Amino acid sequence: MAGPAHSLRPADVLGRVTLVTGKEEFLNERTVSAVREAVRGHDPEAEFSDTTASELSLARLGEMAAPSLFSATRCVVVRALENLPEESIEGILGYCQDPVDDVALVLVHGGGQKGSGVLTKLRKLPTVVDSRSGELKASEFPSFVAAEVRRYGATMDNEAALFLVQAVGQDLRSLSAAAHQLTSDFPGEALDVEKVKLYFGGRAEAKSFAVADAAFWGRREAALEELRWALDAGTAPVLVTSAFAGGARGLARYTSSPRGMREADLAREVGVPPWKLRTIRDQSRGWSEAGIARAIRAVARADADIKGAASDASYTLERLVLTITGLRDPR
């Protein structure tokens, strides 16, 4: 995987364009966060804006990049670059050739062929920093887990990392949350398989996915019951929101995927194993695109509440279950 490290200097991003590409949304978002932190470290009063490429014109970019009364330093994030309107391409390329000194522009492309011509042109510019997140192979997930544990100041042997992947699955957000949970309770320690089993030997994370699955099926009472059981068993609330995020992403990717693909190809496109694809296919029959979009926003709000300790975790998760089950069409 090419691209910037977790820690960036202001000089790496200000007056530059960070191009973030790939299907691993978790890794893409980490790069976006690293750029924001670099800007915030340079200027605590910096202003931040976030938009989608479909809404972007050169005039709009000019407005977002212009200094305000409060700060000249800006961080502008443009998502879904693959949807950049044809009439905006030349203007954006022109800006990227000579970016504003006090602005960090981040362009996020979700992978795939759409918009690849723009990526090719951007990568030729000396002002563009290229950050690509390749999809991980099955053999690479234990290394990812070990790196996450090191990121949080501890170490983990290969056996423990492999066990954690087998228990939690291959969702990067869930694996990172699990690594954070372990290192919080064993700060600075060497994590072996016995320590991992204390938390995940009973497949506590499977309880999280049971809650999310029931909710996305619209089974309100079952989801609430699974949630109470999961929390009583010590499942970390962040794993529950992670499971909901994975469920919402799976539905979104499935509904936007081209029809007529072979099941194995479609599973790869959606980012789930074939057995999970069948569940998502059945669940999707009760979801509209608008409902999925609202579900994604609800999950993001709940995740932010829990991580920010803005409210009681169990109340936040119960509200999330009620929201998700209410959004599904009961047809």
QUIHUUR-V720981 format. One record per helix or strand of 2 or more residues. SS is the DSSP state (2 for helix, 1 for strand). FROM is the first residue (numbers start at 1). TO is the last residue. If there is no record, write none. Layout:
ss=(SS & SS)
from=(FROM & FROM)
to=(TO & TO)
This chain:
ss=(2 & 1 & 2 & 1 & 2 & 2 & 1 & 2 & 2 & 1 & 2 & 1 & 2 & 1 & 2 & 2 & 1 & 2 & 2 & 2 & 2 & 2 & 2 & 2 & 2)
from=(10 & 16 & 25 & 47 & 53 & 58 & 74 & 81 & 86 & 103 & 116 & 128 & 138 & 155 & 158 & 172 & 190 & 193 & 204 & 220 & 237 & 263 & 274 & 289 & 313)
to=(13 & 22 & 42 & 52 & 55 & 65 & 79 & 83 & 97 & 109 & 123 & 133 & 151 & 156 & 168 & 185 & 191 & 200 & 216 & 232 & 256 & 270 & 284 & 307 & 327)
